[in-house]
């Protein structure tokens, strides 16, 4: 492969944190591939620009116009999420007979690593060589006790661009037993703007994990058959989103973990989304056991995006590769425990294409 066909990464200043630290903006580009921008503040995917069936290139993610928006972001628009993505019930868990208290930042529960989770930190950034050309490696050391979690966790996340999309590889090690669940929280809109209700979704899952009124899983794995959660065949996101269903009422729409088919640890297709008008197609592959499908129910128009307009309800969707929510308190779920000598590994691929 000629060098000009490989990924190249450009770096430019993106402003400073409140403490005066320089923030970088990295642009991953290569011929005939989506263009991806990432910042080392919280590992945010700032944008993914991809063509439609007519060749018109457009940003297919939600985000802010400048660094100021990301410094105060409360919607997790494309960030790295950790130390534990999603919710932990009553903001506490036990591990090896010890109880750990976390920040309650989502009602009574702990959400996305807490108010000063991984998305609030400046990660060390390096451009490294990969099989597809340049890759962006971000690293961060989360000290023992940060946000209440035990053990010092060293995390590395590598963003690499392929001809058909973005690959995110995660690794982490610890010096004491802990729990870890890392993901990316990108919001997608394959039409570029408007609501996502007409997007057609398919999820490779026969079951999902129902939740209580605070969106904590009950521990059950419920078959999707005969429910509004049946996306085994493509269906519009908005087709059943307002059905008279207690689970949809709990989340104001979809905000649920799907139990993926196949073996965790193996990279496989998790979900496929088609936007019929633009022809854009997004496929997400992951090694994780689950994916949280979120239909942007809590967006309410008050968060102003890069276009200068407020993001209305259901104007973006998320596919968050993950271990199941509240796994530290759910012995029947796949374990999220990481011990010294082990390495946490996760790979997620966002593959973009167009229909004829």
Helices and strands as residue ranges (DSSP letters): G 3-5, E 8-16, E 22-29, E 35-39, E 45-51, E 57-59, H 67-71, E 80-81, E 87-88, G 89-91, E 92-95, E 98-101, E 110-111, G 118-120, E 124-130, E 133-142, G 146-148, E 153-162, E 165-174, E 178-179, E 183-184, E 187-188, E 200-203, E 205-209, E 222-223, E 235-236, H 246-251, E 255-260, E 268-274, E 280-286, E 290-294, E 317-322, G 327-329, E 337-338, E 344-354
